[in-house]
Amino acid sequence: MNNVIYLLLRRLRVPLITLIIVYSVSVLGFVLIPGVDDQGQAYRMDFFHAVYFVSFMGSTIGFGEIPYAFTPAQRMWTLLCIYATVIAWLYGIGTTLALLQEPVFGRLMRRRSFTATVRGIHEPFYLVCGYGVTGSVVVSQLVRRDIRVVVLDVEQDRIDALEMDELPVSVPALCADASLPDVLDAAGLQHARCVGIMALTNDDQVNLSIAIASKLLCPERLVISRTESDVTTANLLSFGTDLVVDPFRTFAQYLSLAAHQPYMHLVYDWIHNPYHRPLSSVYQRTRGRWIICGHGRFGRALYRAFDESEVEMTVVDVDPAKIDQIPNQVTGVGTEAVTLLEAGVHEAVGIVAGTGNDADNLSIIMTARELNPKLVTVVRQNVHANALVFQNSRADFIMEPGRIIANRVLAHVRSPLLPVFIEHMQRHHDDVWAHTLINRMSSVVGDQELDTWAYTVGEEQTPALMEAMAQGFELKISLFFKDPHNRKRNLHAFPLMLRREGVIDMQPGELDLLQPGDELLICGLNKSFRRMQWTVNNYNVLHYVLTGNDASNSLLSRLLQSRS
């Protein structure tokens, strides 16, 4: 607001001074020029009448001469004053209109409106910095879950796209540089209802600045950042950024699972990706030699992940200096058949087209498929505008960094327990265990979207459970899965993991008793989550689920229950 007033005063300073001078001189002239009253006596207009006359003379056509008819000298002065005041007003109004049309004034007004809107939010919200592919997916998914969002982006076109996206709730958005702390503050960084900041711009330095400002101003607030370099990743982790997503490393780990543990890969896919593949699509023929075309950031991350999993591979790159330390390497782009034949495409089980050029990547998988139709094909998409071509490329995996980051961020927002579950599954279980789990998931959700959510047993997330415990009820995990409309029916959900005092129990028994502080990770259909919310938050609903009887939670009811 102060900036708007300052800009107004600065730009209108000259017109205002001009108006003041013109009116002052006009008033002074009427005071000094002598007139004649109705008795023929000489008189001089006082300041009050002079101000009164000049005030309506400057803005009125057709006025009377007061308090008496003017002398020729007074009429001459009036004539000059009319032109002077009209010109001064035209100058002032013209300057004001020009100011209102200036982009800087529009930006200041939009920022003032944006700040006031954010200040008026009374619900928990996330601050999303960057509305590219990643940001748009994250925002739409959060809004779909009735979670408020505030958006910052440096490009006005993206803010316009947000307004055209027809989201079900209004999303406050501002075109501004999110790396500036005052912009973050205006967007609600220090707002009491802000639960987290997501730095999702395509500039590592901007994301780093956002994360640093967030941790300095609000150390306890959740900070999620994307990054595309190992140096920035290490920097972000060094000061406690809660989640750092490197799309190349994430996709490399994801693909590594597909290469040696196909069912565990499918579990990962179902949990992270709302558009997961059906159970029948599991890749059985992935053990063997892989060809990696391109040894840039993505190729190096994939090479490390495959090497840790002891996957055989041949690396193809146009620059021999990049791959001279690799045992199995071929120099070339990979778009030519001779290069792929030298890399052993006939004996390979999969090929990764991971160069920085979309046309080359598509050419690589098309050539490779001609030579070996049974290959598992993985292609990297660099430009989002090429999505239509890649969707029709018939590649088994499309590596699109924006969507990978979005899926990872949304999984973390849904529940921080998910990464714990994935890590524990990979370390302590095999593909047979994952096969059993994916069968159970499939029987519960079928071809519909699998959702995951978590509860911590306590006053904040499960107040009804705490009240029931206080009244002496023994609560089992199974109560979460009773339909509050009919307790004899089960919801389409089941427990994935229970963490109690740091001890992890994968797929816990539903007859296990709950304790305060338990953290329970659940998967199932989203409609089951909504019904489960009634059970854990409303004591009357929980009482029905536990006993089959309707309960009144009034004081009189409790007194009668205690006496009975």
Disulfide bonds with the S-S distance in Angstrom:
none
